[in-house]
Amino acid sequence: MRYVGRVVRVTAIDPATGTEVISVGDAGHGVEALKRLAARKLMYVLKRRRAKELAARKEGGETA
């Protein structure tokens, strides 16, 4: 977490894939709320990436 005035920049990294996301939030919110926001964004990005990979496999004719 990096504080810049009234704004906090939160970085979340998935250790398995190395995927990194950055969320920005109001410093007035609690630390736990900002962590949850970053974790939710990371889960969203991972799910979206997985869905794209599965769709690409289907188009390529591979079976999952």
Secondary structure, DSSP 8 states (H G I E B T S, - for coil): -EEETTEEEEEEE-TTT--EEEEEEETTS-HHHHHHHHHHHHHHHHHHHHHHHHHHHHHHT---
